[in-house]
Amino acid sequence: MRTKERLIVVVLFEGVDLLDVTGPPEVFALLQREVDAPTGYRVLLAAETMDPVTTSAGVRVLPDSTFEDLAARAIDTLIVPGAVEVDADRRVRAVCDPMVVGWVKALSGNARRIASVCVGAHILADAGLLDGKRATTHWSTAQQLAADHPAVEVDADPIYIRSGDVWTGAGLTACLDLSLALVADDFGDAAALRVARQLVMYLKRPSGQSQFSVSLEPLSTTRRIDELRLYISRHIAEPLTVTELAAQAHVSERQLSRVFKTDLGMTPAAYIESARVEAARNHLETSDHTLARIATLSGFNTTDTLTRAFRRILDTTPTEYRNRFRIN
């Protein structure tokens, strides 16, 4: 009996992230090696023309097909990688070529399922494919995605999210996690686990990408908030009450809360907690301080409070975080 072909199309364009392009095909190829029966997976790299495409890493990739040639083909899985630009202050912004967006929208009509990798979610959103859906992307561009597309429910923490027939993945290496999830959806967890073992990685990571993000990003847009952020960082071990911060900014407590909510999307108390977690993370990564000492230095005062904040914000414990990210 002939195996049903599962045509997987990976979208190519200038400046695309290389790992986003090569990671998923590697997972699908490893599956074929790990199972006895044919998987039916056939991966094609598609671009506007057949000319070589230069990726963000400078490596050139040859397309297998053009978008136009695939316009009438039935596609099992359409995979959309992303691309970013970085300014002089190292701030990252996702970029979307209107031509690519147009072709993704057209090809999606023939696809059984659609998956974005990393900032490829911005392309899906521009194509209107994420409206009314919950989605993720790389943590560094999550606020951009939410601001540009209010109809999308953006959740920056999960490694991947499935919303019906649309899947979105988090940053860079999360393309492997997403691809494993697609394999599990097609062939079950046992098959996906065998591939994960070959990749020397978890089938499902123990936590989300908030462990890797910088909680103090992005930069605020008003000088008053920037000055308060600096004040908080310099007095992180002190009580830092809303009353104190309001006095420091020469505004009422109500106005302070309104400014924080508008500029940073959170309350002053939530920001202070995230700043303290960031301070604790730095100590955990770079020092031999005990947890009690780190709790004091970062303003939590007790290890219990420190641990509760880590579980709430990072979905892990300080000890687990140190074991994973300690810099020797």
C-alpha positions, 0 to 999 in steps of 0.5 A: 500500500502506497504511503500518503505523501505529507508535503511540508513546505518551508517558506524561504526569503532573504534574511530568513533565520537559518535555524528556522529553515533547517531545524524542522526538516532535520526533525522530520528526517530523523523520524524516518530513520527511527520508524520502520514504515515510511512517514510520507514526509516530503520537505520542499523549500519554496521561494519567490524565484529559484535563485539562492536565498541568503539567510541571516547567517550569511549561508545561501540556500537553494529553493526546491520550488517557487511559490507560484509552482505550489499555488495549486498543490495540496500542502500538508504543513506550511512552515513559516520562519521569520526574520528580524532587524536589530538597531544600534541599541541591539533592540530586535524587531521582526520584519515582514516582506509584503510579498512573503505575507501575500504568498503565505496567505495564498498558500495557507488556503491549500494547507492542512495546517500552518506553523510559524517558527520564531518571529514567523508569527508576525508574518502569519499575523500580517496575513490575518491567520492569527486573528482571534487566536492565541499565539506565541513568538520569540520573547523579544518581539512579543510586545511588538506582535501584540501592539501591531495585532490587537486581535491576536492573544499573544502569550510570550511564555509557551514554547509552542501553541496550537490553536486549531490548525495553526501552530506558533513556536517560540524563539529559534531552537524552539523550532525543534520543539514545535517540529516534535509536537507536529510529529507527535500529532502525526505519529504519536508521542512514542515516535516523537520521543525517539526523535527527541532522544536522537536530538538529545533534548526534551520531548517537552521542555520543563518550562517556557521561554520566560526563563530566557527572556530579559524581564526588564525589556522593552525600554519604556517610552517616557523619561519619567518611567526610565528614571523610576526604573533606574531608581528601582534598580539602584534600590532593589534591596529596599522596600520600594513602596508605591507611595515612595515611588509616587513621591519620587516621580512627583505624582499621585499614587493613582497617576503612578499606576496609570503611567506604569500600566500605559507605558509598561503594561503592568502595575508598579508592584508587578514591575518591582517583582519582575525587577527583583527576579531579574536581579536574583537571576543575575546573582544566581548566574554569576555568584556563589551567594546562598539563596538567603543572601540572594533573597536579601540582595534582590529585595525578597528578604526570604527564600520562600518569597524568592521561590514563590516569585520564581515559580510565578514568573519563570515557572521554575525554582531558583535552584533549578534556574542556577543549575541550568544557567550558572556561568562558571 
